[in-house]
């Protein structure tokens, strides 16, 4: 794959479609509900709205996804009014580890800088990061995903992608409890 870009996906070829695990209805029998689809449109930075509807997404090439209790609640339909999904089929998964392929558009950064809302991140294009879900646990069980940079951090070299995805929400919860 070509080198990722800092402001768009123009420097590398993003496939039109990707493989993703998708759910077709609410329920608890994942063998009946979950299937791998090869024709899911690949999310495009600057063109697509993340399924969880947050601002300033960045594009990840997904390496690992961890499913958590929140995912099970969404799949069962127990939290449909709060966490969706907005429609079926949908791609589940909220906790992810992946490679940053593109950051939010530089033009958007300039607008935020002028308004005093610009954020600095400890990672950039090409870095391996872990991200937890924002608003709703959905969209990560595909080859590419849109994530919020506000809930990402660089993964140390001595931490596997599987461990990083599994710890991103659980680790946050543990730190909050430890600090209480």
Secondary structure, 3 states (H helix, E strand, C coil): CCCCCCCCCCCCCCCCEEEEEEECCCCCCHHHHEEEEEEEECCCCCCCCCCCCCCCEEEEEEEEEECCHHHHHHHHCCCHHHHCCCCCCECECCEEEEEEEECCCHHHHHHHHHHCCCCCCCCCCCCEEEECCCCCCECCCECEEEEEHHHEEECCCCCCHHHHHHHHHHHHHHHHHHHC
